[in-house]
């Protein structure tokens, strides 16, 4: 079995594949303080909770935007499975034609999402990943990675509001009753959820205008399912896009 691990700033997503079938998905909190031994225990116990044993893992691929945590998790997997994980980064074959100014700067998570989308969807394609940051990646009609946009994530925006003001509380990120809020909580939820949806719609429209054609739009990560429900554009939700991309990259390198 192949263990695919996507390490983000907030969460670590585990995906266990048997051949091409995703058998198990699980999430851990990203914690800079945890040692490889602690992550090894967490991974082992989490997989056991889903009825899987680490002894069944034959190999592992990792994408990480947090280098210190990536190193700790890689060491943890090596402890558990006696294998050295493939760490997604420069030198790893992705099959992507990357046209940004410095291809080495492309984040591992964006590369994995792009590979997954290139395999699954019609080009051109816009990939939305809503995690700690909200990113939009753009693949042209030939599948080349052109670049994209980066904005603050919804939770980051909420934290800035709650911590940077004296009167605004931290609220749940849920759909508001209406655009025009009639109390503080409703007003904040309107701005957070509907504001994020409006931003996505605006960026999608501008990207398509720049491409000169309509694009397939797919979203993954964090709060995307909640947000895209309020978008005017047709957006496909794919919760496991990055894990599927990691599996495909692993296959290209083995």
N, C-alpha and C positions, 0 to 999 in steps of 0.2 A: 504493500500500500504506500501511497505517496502522501506525505503531510505537507500541505501548503500553508504558509503563515504570512499574513499581512500585518505589519506593525505600523500603526498610526500613532498620532500624538496622544490620542485619548484611549483607543482600544486596540487590542491584539485579536485578530480574527484567525481562527484555526479552521482548516478544511482538510478532511481526510478522504482521499480518493481511492477507490478500488477500480483500477483501469481508468475509464473515462467517467465513471459515476461518482458523484459527490455523495459520500455516505453520511458524513457528520460535519456539522458546523458548530462552532462554539466561540465565545468571546471572553477575553480576560481584560482586566484594566492594565493600561500601560503604566508602569511604575519604575522610575529611574533608580529607585533604591534597592530593588530586588536583585539578588545574586543569581548566578546560573543555577545553583542548587535549589533555590527557592522556585525559580521558574520551572525547573525539571519536575519538582513535586506538583506544581500547579498543572502543568501539561499532562502529566501522568494521571492525576486524579480527575481532571476534566474529561479526558478521553474515557477513563473507566466509568465515569458517570453516564456516558453514552454507550456503554457496553463494548468498548474497544480497548485493546491492549497495545501498549507501546511496542511490544515485541513483534507486532504485525507490520510495523513501519519499516519499509525497505529503503526509503530515501526521503529527502526533505528539500524544499525550496522556500526561501524567505525573501520578502521585500520589506524594507524598513525605511522610514523617514526619520527615525530616531537612532542614530548610530550606536550609542552606548547600549540601548536596550536590544538592538539587533545583535550586537556582539554577545550579550548575556544570553539571549534566547538561542542563538546558534550553539553556544557552549552547552546549554541545557539539553538541546536535542542530541548533541554528540555524546553527552553522558548517558542519555536514555537509550539511544539506538545504535551506538557505535558506528555512526556515519557522520561525515562532514557535510552539512547542508550547503546547497548552492545558494549563494547570496546574490540577489539580482543587483547588477551594477555595471559599470563600464567593463567591456570585454565579454559580457554574457550575450549570446545570440538571442535576439528578440524577433528578427525578421522585419522590424520596422524601418522604414525610410524616414529618418528624423531630419527635419528641415529647419529646426530652430538654430539660433546663432551659435550656440555651443551645445552640441548633442550630449556631452557629458553631464550637463546640468539637469537633464530630464529626470524628474523624480521617479523612483522605482515604482511607486503606486500608480503614477500616470502611465508609465510604460506598460504595466500589467493590465490596466484597464483598457488601454488602446489595443493591445494584442487580443484581449477577449472580445472587444467590439469588432475588430477587423475580421475575426473568425466567424462572428455570429450575425452581423448586420450588414445591410446595404450601405455602401458609401455614396456620398460623403456622410460623415457622422460627427455629432457633437456628444461628448461624454461628460456628464455632470457627476461630480463626486462631492457629496455634502457631508463633510466630517468636521474636524476642528477648523479647517478652512473650506470654502466652497470653490471648487475648481471646475473650469470648463476646458476640455481638450478638444481640438479640432483635427479631424482626419479629412483630407480632400477626396475627390472622386476616385483617385487611384490608391487611396489608403495611406498616403504619406502624412506624417505627423507635422502639422503646420505650426502649432503653438496653442495659445488659448488665453484664458483669463483666470485671475485669482482674486477672491474677495474673502472678507472675514466670514467665518461660519456663524450659523444662527446662535449656537450656544456661546460663542466668543462675544458676539454682539450683546447678548443678554447679560453676560458677566460684566461687560464694560458699563452697561446701563446701571446695573445694580450696585456695582462697586464705585462707579464714578459720579453718582448722584446721591443726594441726601434723602430724597423722598421716594425714589422708585424701588420697588421690591424685586426680588427674584421670583419669577412666575413660571408656571408650566408652559412648555411650548406645545400648545394645542390650538386647533382651529378656532378662531373667534366667531362670535355670533353674527357679526356684521363688520363692515369696514369702519364704520363710524362707532367707535367705542364710547360707552357712556359711564365708564369708571376706569380707574387706573389700570387694572389688570386687563380688561378688554382692549383698552387702547394699546397697551404694550404687545398683547398677542396679535392685534391687527398689524402693528408695525413690523413685528418679527416675522410672522408667518406669511401674511399677504404681501408685506414688503419684499421678503425673499423671493416669493413667487413672481412678483412684478419685475424684480431685478433679472430673474432667469428669463422671463419672456422677453424683456428688452434686449438682453445680451444675445439670445437665440436669434431674434429678428435682425439684429445688427450683423451677427456672424453670417447668417444666410445671405444678407444683402452684399456683404463683402465677398462671399464665395460666388455669388451670382446664381445660386440655385438653392432649392430646399434640401434639407439634410435629415437623416434619421437622428433622433435625439433619444439617448438612453441615460438613465440616472441610476446611481448606486450610492450606498453609504449613508450611515447615520440617519438623519431626519428627512432624507429625500422623498420617501413615500408620503410623508405628511405634507411636505411643501408642494410637490408637483401636482397633488390633487387640486390645487388652486391655480395652476397655470393654464393659460389659454392655448398654448401649443400642445400638440400630441407628444407625450413623453413616455417611453417604455421604461418600466421599473425592472431592474435586474439586480437583486440583492447580492448575488455571488459572482458578479462580473470579474472582480479582481482575482478571486480564487481560481476561476476558470482560466483567466489569463496566465496566472502563475503555472498552472498545469501545462498549458500549451508551450510556455517558455521552457519548462523543464524538458518536455519532449523534444524540443528543437536542440537542446544541448546534450541529449542522451540518445 
